[in-house]
Amino acid sequence: MKISQLLSSIRYEATEIQEFDFQWEKIPSPFTQYTEDRVKELLKFTKLPASFFRGKNCLDVGSGNGRYTYALQKLGAEKVDSFDVSEKAIKACKQVNPNAYVMDLMDLTPTFQYDFVLCWGVLHHLSNPYEGFRKVVSQVSFGGVLLIMVYNKATQGIYEEGRKTWSGLTYKEKIQLCKDMIKKHGGNLHGWWDAYNPRYNWSFSEGEVNDWFKKARFWDTKRTDKPQINMRGTRPTCTLYQTCSNFGWKCRFCASRYLTLTRGSIPTSRKNFYAMRT
């Protein structure tokens, strides 16, 4: 990359962070407030029982103001670490969580320490969402659960025209566009601003996101909520999983661990496959 290109990229990233700061400080929404509704939302899009979170060590990636950090705490998480690229968002997050930090997820180094990792509405705003996904995966413990949400390709048509004109609009015009879209399609000001404002707004199919989890060798992967792609998966407890050529149903150990995690239920389609290899 040429120096001029690098400097241009740095300037843009600085501007984009300022935009996220503006969004979290100046665009209020009842959907980002610390209320029991955030707990209900978290349970809805994770499809996990409330008891799952009790005593867990959790990470909220791209936490914003900590709305779901708050939900994790209310559900009994032992500890929640939160981080976001926006200083204003983290300033707000610290109201509910002292373990909140300003950080770029691309700076993550592998820890494999968290029982539950949430990355909700973040990856699709990165220049390389899959590389961001790999960074997030490196935080999930053996036996831990990861939940991500990214935009669904099938839902993005209503945003296309606004994204084309957004950069040329004044602040008042941007606010008015968001309000017009709320009247037509519902939603809230904070949500429409977030859909228009970032430089990157990638979208994916369910199959594409499922492939990410497969490449990371997660199991029990499932889409948990719509219309966007909410995908949840579990990292195997076997510490050899990265190099084991018998990963999954070819290995008695992996199969027995799956039985434990699912309380003894093997999908019918897998029973014969497993039997042939035991």
VODREN-36989 format. One record per residue: x, y, z of N, C-alpha, C in turn. Coordinates in steps of 0.02 Angstrom, whole numbers, padded with zeros to 5 digits, always signed. Example, Ala and Ser with C-alpha at 12.3 -4.5 7.8 and 13.67 -1.06 7.14 Angstrom:
<nodes>
+00660-00284+00390+00615-00225+00390+00660-00165+00390
+00642-00112+00354+00684-00053+00357+00645+00002+00394
</nodes>
This chain:
<nodes>
+00042-00059+00000+00000+00000+00000+00044+00062+00000
+00028+00111-00043+00065+00173-00046+00053+00213+00018
+00103+00257+00034+00097+00298+00095+00034+00341+00092
+00020+00369+00032-00039+00412+00026-00103+00373+00039
-00105+00310+00015-00164+00268+00027-00170+00251+00101
-00113+00237+00132-00113+00220+00203-00138+00278+00244
-00113+00338+00230-00134+00397+00267-00209+00411+00257
-00232+00400+00195-00303+00409+00181-00345+00360+00220
-00322+00298+00225-00357+00247+00263-00360+00264+00337
-00303+00288+00363-00300+00307+00434-00348+00365+00449
-00348+00415+00403-00393+00472+00412-00466+00449+00411
-00481+00403+00365-00551+00379+00361-00570+00342+00425
-00526+00298+00448-00541+00259+00508-00552+00305+00567
-00511+00359+00572-00520+00407+00627-00588+00441+00621
-00607+00459+00560-00672+00491+00548-00729+00444+00566
-00721+00380+00546-00774+00332+00559-00783+00321+00634
-00728+00319+00671-00734+00312+00744-00770+00372+00773
-00756+00432+00747-00791+00492+00769-00866+00486+00756
-00883+00456+00698-00953+00446+00681-00987+00399+00730
-00952+00345+00748-00980+00299+00797-00987+00333+00865
-00938+00376+00882-00943+00415+00944-01006+00458+00943
-01016+00491+00886-01075+00535+00879-01139+00495+00887
-01141+00437+00854-01201+00395+00857-01219+00376+00928
-01169+00354+00966-01183+00329+01034-01196+00386+01083
-01170+00446+01067-01181+00502+01113-01243+00543+01096
-01258+00549+01031-01309+00597+01010-01373+00566+00982
-01372+00501+00967-01431+00469+00938-01462+00423+00990
-01505+00448+01033-01535+00407+01085-01586+00358+01057
-01598+00305+01095-01649+00257+01074-01673+00218+01134
-01737+00205+01139-01762+00163+01193-01736+00092+01187
-01712+00073+01127-01687+00006+01115-01615-00004+01138
-01584+00049+01164-01517+00042+01191-01515+00055+01267
-01573+00065+01297-01576+00079+01368-01568+00015+01409
-01545+00023+01470-01533-00035+01514-01598-00054+01550
-01636-00097+01516-01700-00118+01543-01707-00194+01535
-01760-00219+01564-01775-00291+01560-01786-00314+01488
-01805-00267+01444-01814-00284+01374-01750-00310+01342
-01692-00284+01365-01628-00307+01337-01616-00380+01356
-01638-00399+01415-01631-00469+01437-01674-00514+01392
-01735-00492+01380-01781-00531+01338-01753-00537+01267
-01725-00483+01241-01696-00485+01174-01638-00534+01169
-01594-00532+01219-01536-00577+01219-01558-00650+01220
-01607-00666+01261-01632-00734+01265-01665-00754+01199
-01698-00707+01167-01733-00721+01104-01683-00737+01048
-01631-00695+01041-01587-00708+00983-01532-00759+00997
-01521-00777+01059-01473-00830+01073-01506-00898+01076
-01571-00899+01093-01608-00962+01103-01574-01006+01155
-01548-00974+01207-01518-01010+01263-01560-00998+01325
-01564-01046+01370-01603-01035+01431-01568-00986+01476
-01606-00950+01516-01577-00901+01562-01525-00932+01607
-01535-00995+01626-01489-01029+01672-01420-01040+01641
-01416-01039+01574-01352-01050+01541-01300-00998+01562
-01320-00937+01570-01274-00881+01581-01249-00876+01653
-01282-00910+01699-01265-00904+01769-01194-00929+01783
-01152-00886+01810-01084-00905+01827-01035-00906+01769
-01057-00883+01711-01014-00886+01651-00967-00826+01647
-00909-00838+01615-00862-00785+01598-00877-00764+01527
-00899-00702+01517-00926-00680+01452-00886-00622+01422
-00890-00617+01356-00858-00562+01319-00910-00532+01272
-00918-00466+01276-00963-00430+01231-00920-00390+01182
-00915-00416+01121-00872-00386+01069-00911-00332+01031
-00883-00271+01029-00919-00216+00997-00982-00201+01037
-00971-00190+01101-01026-00186+01150-01070-00125+01143
-01046-00074+01108-01084-00011+01108-01089+00015+01179
-01148+00038+01198-01156+00066+01265-01165+00012+01318
-01162-00052+01298-01166-00105+01348-01237-00130+01361
-01281-00121+01313-01351-00142+01324-01356-00217+01336
-01315-00257+01300-01317-00330+01310-01267-00352+01363
-01217-00311+01377-01176-00322+01436-01221-00321+01498
-01264-00272+01500-01312-00266+01555-01355-00328+01560
-01379-00353+01502-01421-00413+01502-01384-00473+01529
-01321-00481+01508-01280-00537+01532-01271-00534+01608
-01260-00473+01633-01253-00465+01705-01317-00483+01742
-01373-00461+01715-01438-00475+01747-01453-00550+01747
-01426-00586+01697-01437-00657+01693-01389-00697+01736
-01345-00662+01772-01304-00696+01821-01234-00715+01799
-01209-00684+01744-01141-00697+01724-01093-00679+01780
-01042-00720+01790-00994-00706+01843-00952-00645+01827
-00934-00638+01763-00895-00581+01740-00910-00568+01667
-00912-00504+01649-00921-00484+01579-00867-00434+01562
-00828-00448+01510-00782-00399+01482-00815-00371+01419
-00810-00305+01411-00842-00271+01355-00791-00226+01321
-00794-00223+01255-00752-00174+01221-00785-00150+01157
-00765-00090+01137-00792-00059+01076-00740-00010+01051
-00744+00006+00987-00697+00053+00957-00714+00125+00976
-00776+00136+00999-00799+00204+01015-00787+00222+01088
-00751+00276+01100-00739+00300+01168-00805+00321+01201
-00849+00353+01163-00912+00376+01192-00955+00316+01213
-00954+00264+01171-00993+00204+01188-00967+00172+01252
-00901+00168+01258-00871+00137+01318-00881+00181+01380
-00881+00245+01371-00895+00290+01427-00965+00274+01455
-01012+00262+01410-01080+00243+01432-01081+00174+01462
-01044+00127+01430-01042+00058+01453-01015+00052+01524
-00968+00095+01541-00938+00093+01608-00988+00110+01663
-01046+00137+01644-01098+00150+01693-01124+00084+01722
-01121+00031+01681-01146-00034+01705-01091-00086+01713
-01033-00073+01683-00980-00123+01685-00911-00090+01689
-00876-00097+01745-00809-00067+01750-00758-00102+01705
-00774-00163+01683-00728-00200+01639-00745-00186+01566
-00744-00122+01549-00760-00100+01481-00701-00061+01454
-00682-00075+01391-00620-00048+01364-00629-00024+01291
-00591+00027+01274-00589+00049+01204-00538+00006+01167
-00561-00028+01116-00518-00076+01081-00547-00093+01013
-00504-00108+00965-00524-00133+00899-00520-00208+00900
-00573-00242+00878-00572-00315+00882-00518-00346+00840
-00493-00310+00788-00438-00337+00748-00373-00340+00786
-00371-00310+00845-00312-00313+00888-00315-00369+00938
-00368-00409+00937-00373-00466+00983-00318-00517+00971
-00293-00545+01025-00246-00601+01021-00280-00661+01054
-00264-00722+01032-00300-00782+01058-00295-00789+01133
-00352-00802+01164-00354-00815+01236-00392-00880+01252
-00442-00897+01212-00482-00958+01223-00509-00961+01295
-00531-00905+01322-00547-00903+01393-00620-00891+01410
-00662-00873+01361-00730-00852+01377-00781-00908+01364
-00825-00918+01413-00878-00968+01407-00931-00948+01357
-00942-00883+01351-00991-00857+01303-00964-00793+01273
-00964-00790+01206-00941-00730+01170-00998-00706+01126
-01014-00642+01133-01067-00610+01093-01035-00559+01047
-01051-00564+00982-01028-00515+00933-01088-00498+00889
-01127-00451+00913-01193-00438+00884-01193-00373+00843
-01199-00380+00777-01204-00321+00734-01139-00285+00724
-01084-00322+00724-01018-00290+00721-00979-00310+00657
-00975-00375+00644-00931-00400+00590-00947-00371+00522
-01010-00358+00508-01028-00332+00442-01006-00260+00430
-00980-00228+00482-00954-00159+00474-00877-00159+00467
-00846-00217+00462-00773-00221+00454-00754-00226+00381
-00693-00207+00365-00669-00214+00296-00664-00287+00276
-00649-00331+00324-00643-00403+00311-00681-00441+00366
-00745-00452+00357-00785-00484+00411-00760-00553+00431
-00737-00594+00383-00716-00661+00401-00653-00660+00445
-00606-00615+00430-00547-00609+00472-00567-00585+00542
-00616-00541+00545-00642-00520+00610-00673-00578+00647
-00709-00620+00611-00739-00680+00642-00685-00724+00672
-00631-00735+00636-00577-00777+00661-00547-00748+00725
-00542-00682+00728-00516-00650+00789-00563-00663+00848
-00628-00658+00835-00677-00669+00888-00677-00742+00910
-00671-00788+00862-00669-00860+00878-00612-00875+00927
-00557-00839+00921-00498-00853+00963-00509-00836+01036
-00566-00808+01052-00581-00791+01122-00625-00843+01156
-00653-00890+01117-00702-00938+01143-00666-00997+01175
-00685-01014+01236-00654-01070+01272-00675-01137+01242
-00639-01190+01260-00659-01257+01240-00725-01274+01276
-00775-01290+01237-00842-01300+01265-00882-01236+01269
-00852-01179+01250-00886-01115+01252-00931-01104+01192
-00974-01053+01196-01024-01039+01145-01011-00969+01115
-01018-00965+01050-01012-00901+01014-01078-00886+00979
-01101-00824+00985-01160-00800+00950-01141-00737+00912
-01152-00738+00846-01140-00678+00806-01205-00659+00769
-01210-00595+00751-01263-00572+00707-01233-00530+00652
-01250-00547+00591-01230-00506+00533-01291-00495+00489
-01286-00446+00445-01342-00430+00401-01358-00488+00354
-01422-00498+00342-01447-00548+00295-01452-00516+00225
-01423-00547+00175-01427-00521+00107-01498-00506+00085
-01544-00549+00106-01613-00544+00083-01650-00483+00112
-01621-00450+00161-01656-00395+00195-01628-00326+00178
-01578-00322+00134-01541-00260+00127-01566-00213+00072
-01616-00234+00035-01641-00193-00021-01665-00124+00000
-01697-00119+00058-01726-00055+00079-01673-00004+00099
-01611-00026+00108-01558+00019+00129-01516+00046+00070
-01521+00014+00012-01473+00027-00042-01473+00100-00065
-01532+00128-00077-01536+00196-00103-01508+00246-00053
-01526+00238+00011-01502+00283+00062-01427+00280+00071
-01398+00221+00065-01325+00214+00072-01288+00249+00015
-01319+00252-00043-01287+00285-00101-01282+00361-00090
-01332+00390-00058-01335+00463-00051-01311+00488+00018
-01303+00443+00065-01290+00461+00135-01232+00509+00144
-01175+00495+00113-01115+00535+00125-01122+00607+00103
-01168+00621+00057-01177+00689+00032-01230+00728+00069
-01261+00698+00119-01314+00731+00156-01288+00770+00216
-01323+00823+00234-01308+00859+00295-01335+00819+00355
-01315+00839+00414-01339+00805+00475-01415+00805+00477
-01446+00863+00465-01519+00868+00467-01552+00824+00415
-01521+00820+00356-01548+00778+00303-01543+00704+00321
-01489+00685+00354-01480+00616+00376-01534+00597+00427
-01545+00642+00474-01596+00630+00525-01665+00623+00492
-01679+00667+00444-01744+00665+00410-01752+00601+00369
-01699+00579+00336-01703+00516+00299-01720+00458+00345
-01686+00456+00403-01700+00402+00451-01773+00405+00475
-01797+00465+00488-01866+00472+00511-01916+00450+00457
-01900+00467+00394-01943+00447+00338-01946+00371+00332
-01888+00338+00342-01885+00266+00336-01921+00232+00395
-01920+00264+00453-01956+00238+00511-02031+00237+00496
-02056+00291+00464-02127+00294+00447-02146+00240+00397
-02101+00227+00350-02116+00178+00297-02107+00106+00320
-02054+00094+00359-02036+00024+00374-02032+00007+00448
-02042+00057+00492-02035+00043+00563-01963+00049+00586
-01950+00025+00646-01882+00030+00673-01873+00092+00715
-01810+00112+00725-01796+00170+00767-01737+00209+00738
-01728+00269+00762-01678+00315+00734-01608+00286+00740
-01592+00259+00798-01525+00231+00809-01512+00174+00760
-01562+00131+00749-01553+00074+00704-01543+00094+00632
-01582+00143+00608-01574+00165+00538-01508+00201+00529
-01488+00241+00577-01424+00276+00573-01367+00225+00569
-01371+00173+00609-01320+00121+00609-01318+00082+00543
-01376+00076+00511-01379+00040+00447-01351+00081+00389
-01354+00147+00395-01331+00191+00342-01259+00216+00351
-01241+00231+00412-01182+00272+00424-01114+00239+00413
-01104+00175+00434-01037+00146+00426-01015+00139+00354
-00950+00140+00344-00922+00132+00277-00939+00064+00248
-00933+00012+00289-00946-00056+00266-01012-00082+00294
-01052-00111+00250-01115-00141+00270-01124-00207+00232
-01078-00253+00245-01081-00317+00210-01142-00356+00232
-01165-00401+00189-01221-00445+00206-01206-00515+00180
-01239-00565+00210-01221-00634+00198-01284-00678+00196
-01274-00738+00168-01327-00788+00171-01315-00832+00232
-01366-00869+00252-01359-00915+00308-01304-00966+00295
-01301-00991+00233-01251-01041+00215-01180-01015+00222
-01169-00952+00203-01102-00922+00208-01079-00918+00280
-01124-00896+00324-01106-00889+00394-01096-00958+00426
-01137-01005+00407-01130-01073+00432-01062-01102+00413
-01039-01086+00352-00973-01108+00330-00917-01080+00374
-00925-01018+00397-00875-00990+00443-00867-01034+00505
-00923-01053+00533-00922-01094+00593-00892-01164+00578
-00908-01190+00520-00880-01255+00501-00804-01252+00495
-00779-01198+00463-00707-01190+00456-00673-01183+00524
-00708-01154+00571-00681-01147+00640-00691-01211+00679
-00722-01262+00648-00735-01327+00679-00778-01323+00742
-00827-01278+00738-00878-01276+00790-00931-01328+00774
-00967-01350+00825-01022-01396+00813-01086-01368+00844
-01140-01406+00834-01206-01384+00857-01221-01314+00832
-01201-01299+00770-01211-01233+00741-01283-01226+00717
-01315-01170+00734-01384-01161+00712-01400-01087+00707
-01445-01072+00661-01471-01004+00657-01525-00996+00710
-01519-00944+00750-01562-00938+00808-01616-00885+00803
-01610-00838+00755-01660-00786+00751-01660-00755+00682
-01715-00723+00663-01724-00690+00599-01750-00620+00612
-01748-00573+00564-01731-00583+00494-01656-00582+00479
-01615-00552+00524-01543-00552+00511-01514-00620+00528
-01450-00630+00511-01419-00695+00523-01390-00697+00593
-01428-00725+00640-01403-00739+00707-01381-00811+00708
-01316-00824+00718-01289-00892+00715-01252-00908+00779
-01266-00968+00805-01234-00989+00867-01199-01056+00857
-01140-01062+00888-01104-01125+00883-01064-01138+00947
-01042-01201+00956-01005-01221+01015-00937-01247+00996
-00885-01223+01030-00818-01250+01019-00812-01317+01056
-00788-01369+01023-00780-01434+01056-00735-01430+01117
-00746-01475+01164-00706-01475+01225-00640-01511+01215
-00634-01552+01162-00572-01589+01149-00517-01541+01130
-00462-01540+01167-00407-01493+01154-00367-01513+01093
-00380-01571+01064-00344-01593+01003-00382-01575+00940
-00438-01539+00947-00483-01532+00890-00451-01498+00829
-00400-01456+00840-00370-01420+00784-00328-01466+00740
-00303-01520+00768-00259-01564+00730-00287-01634+00722
-00341-01650+00756-00369-01718+00755-00401-01733+00688
-00376-01783+00652-00403-01801+00587-00470-01838+00593
-00484-01861+00654-00547-01897+00666-00599-01852+00697
-00594-01787+00685-00639-01739+00717-00713-01757+00705
-00752-01749+00757-00824-01757+00750-00846-01828+00761
-00883-01854+00713-00917-01918+00723-00872-01978+00710
-00810-01968+00688-00764-02024+00679-00728-02042+00744
-00736-02000+00794-00698-02008+00856-00746-02023+00914
-00733-02077+00950-00776-02095+01007-00777-02040+01059
-00720-02007+01070-00716-01955+01121-00762-01897+01102
-00757-01874+01039-00798-01817+01017-00872-01835+01020
-00888-01896+01000-00958-01918+01001-00984-01920+01073
-00944-01944+01119-00966-01948+01189-00975-01878+01218
-00932-01831+01198-00940-01762+01222-01004-01732+01194
-01019-01748+01131-01080-01721+01101-01141-01748+01139
-01137-01813+01157-01192-01843+01195-01203-01807+01261
-01148-01788+01292-01152-01751+01356-01185-01683+01346
-01163-01648+01294-01188-01581+01281-01262-01581+01262
-01283-01633+01229-01353-01636+01205-01396-01682+01248
-01369-01703+01305-01406-01745+01352-01429-01811+01320
-01383-01840+01281-01396-01907+01255-01433-01911+01190
-01439-01856+01154-01478-01857+01092-01433-01853+01031
-01430-01906+00991-01395-01905+00927-01447-01898+00872
-01439-01849+00827-01486-01843+00771-01490-01909+00733
-01551-01928+00712-01561-01991+00677-01515-01999+00617
-01503-01943+00581-01461-01946+00522-01389-01963+00538
-01370-01957+00602-01301-01970+00622-01291-02039+00653
-01345-02072+00673-01338-02134+00711-01301-02188+00672
-01322-02199+00611-01290-02251+00570-01218-02232+00554
-01206-02168+00542-01139-02144+00526-01092-02159+00584
-01116-02144+00644-01075-02156+00703-01064-02231+00713
-01116-02271+00703-01111-02343+00714-01059-02375+00669
-01051-02350+00608-01005-02378+00560-00932-02367+00581
-00921-02321+00627-00853-02302+00644-00835-02318+00716
-00874-02360+00749-00860-02376+00819-00842-02450+00827
</nodes>
